């Protein structure tokens, strides 16, 4: 079982999540700031606009986003399948080129 990180999340990430609350509709508002980084990255890459993706890169960095993305898809086939096929292909290519 994965342990939750007890690291305090930066305010910029909390603000980013709150700003994009409509993408996290399944999480009650007070708890939306506590969603995992994996879920933030997955949600924004799958459902966010290009502007949302750019903001995500500014808030947590493209290299950190790439690390979270690759770690997530390598954990299991189920997690890999959480990404849309085109999203998975596009961001795999983008991160391999710009985040290495």
Secondary structure, 3 states (H helix, E strand, C coil): CCCCCCCCCCHHHHHHHHHCHHHHCCCCHHHHCCCCHHHHHHHHHHHCCHHHHHHHHHHHCHHHHHHHHHHHHHHCHHHHCCCCHHHHHHHHHHHHHHCC
